[in-house]
Amino acid sequence: MATLGVNIDHVATLRNARGTFYPCPVEAAVLATLAGADQITVHLREDRRHITDRDVRVLREMVQVPFNLEMGCTEEMIAIALKTKPDMVTLVPEKREERTTEGGLDVRARAQDIALATKRLVDAGIPVSLFVEPDAAVLDACKASGATMVELHTGRYAETAGSLQQEELARIVRSASYAQALGLVVHAGHGLHYRNTQPIAAIPGMHDLNIGHSIVARAVLVGFERAVREMKALVAGQ
Ligand code: PXP
C-alpha cells in the first residue's frame, strides 16, 4: 500500500499572493496530519516564491510525521538542510523561470555534485531521494550516487491521455521495478490528482506519493481535512 506525502507549497502560494500571514502552511500541515497524511513535503525554492525559510524552520518543529524537504542541489540549500535536519531531502532540478518543476534531475550530467551533496546529507543522518525521469540509465546513475530513494516524475503521465498515457504508465511501472531491483526505495509524484492517482498508487512496491496542487485546490472548495482524506483513500487503494 502506498502512503501519502502532502505537499503544502500552494498554501503558501495563496498566502504570498497577498503578503498576508494566512493561510498558514503550519496549520495546513496539522490538518493534513489529522486527516491521515503520512508525510509533509515542502519545496524551498531558490526564489522563495511560496515556502519561506521561516516556514521550513517552524514546520520542522511542528510537523509530527516525517518531514520531506525538496530542494535544488545548491550550496545554499544544502546548508539549510544540514541546519534544519528534515527527515529526508528530495533533490530536484530547479530553474528560476519555470512555473513548476519541469523535468527530472539530470543525475548523469551532475553526477559528481549530486554524489557529493548526497554524501554530506547522508553523513549528517538525512536520507536522500532523487526526483528523476522514469528511465533505467538515470536510475543506474541514482544508485551510483549513493542515494537510497528515488521519486519517479509522473508529470508526463499526468499531462497525457489515452494510449500515450498508458505507454507512460508502463514506463513508470518498468522503472519502479528496475529501481527496486537496484535496492532503491521508490516514490512518485507531480501532477497527480483525484482521477489519475490510483494506477500509480497500485504499482507494486510503490512507497510514497507526493501530491500537492490538486489537494490544495480541492481544499479550497471542500476543506483541507476532507481533501486529504479523499486522496489518502485513493492512495491506499480504497
Ligand atoms: N514531487 C516533486 C519532486 C515536486 O517538485 C512536486 C512539485 O513541487 C511534487 C511532487 C508535487 O507536485 P504537484 O503539486 O503537481 O502535486
Residues whose N, C-alpha, C, O or C-beta is under 5 A from the ligand:
A	BS01	PXP	N7 H43 V92 T101 F131 G189 H190 G191 L192 N210 I211 G212 H213 S214
